[in-house]
Amino acid sequence: MNKYLLFLIAGAIGAYINKLRRKMSWKRFLPSCLIAIFTATCAGILFQHFFQFPIPVVNALCGITGIFAESILDECEDFIKHLTDYIDKKLK
């Protein structure tokens, strides 16, 4: 877990940079930060083990991934909303 800790931190820093840029509330920031940490960890593992990039490059890419976490969160929320609407229509 220690070798992936920098990926987590880079994702959280990317989410915080996005919070500063968009002036979002803490209620919106916390889910965005969780998504950033998850996506940065997945991206970090992919970049390190599959593409075999050097660690500084991987950490920078994880931070960039964290910046886009709010967009990913918005897409997930839209998907869940459309899915529940579809399920409601099918059950009625």
FENFEN-V791723 format. One record per residue. RES is the residue in one letter. SS is DSSP state (H for helix, E for strand, C for the rest). Layout:
RES_SS + RES_SS
//
This chain:
M_C + N_H + K_H + Y_H + L_H + L_H + F_H + L_H + I_H + A_H + G_H + A_H + I_H + G_H + A_H + Y_H + I_H + N_H + K_H + L_H + R_H + R_H + K_C + M_C + S_C + W_H + K_H + R_H + F_H + L_H + P_H + S_H + C_H + L_H + I_H + A_H + I_H + F_H + T_H + A_H + T_H + C_H + A_H + G_H + I_H + L_H + F_H + Q_H + H_H + F_H + F_C + Q_C + F_C + P_C + I_H + P_H + V_H + V_H + N_H + A_H + L_H + C_H + G_H + I_H + T_H + G_H + I_H + F_C + A_H + E_H + S_H + I_H + L_H + D_H + E_H + C_H + E_H + D_H + F_H + I_H + K_H + H_H + L_H + T_H + D_H + Y_H + I_H + D_H + K_H + K_H + L_H + K_C
//
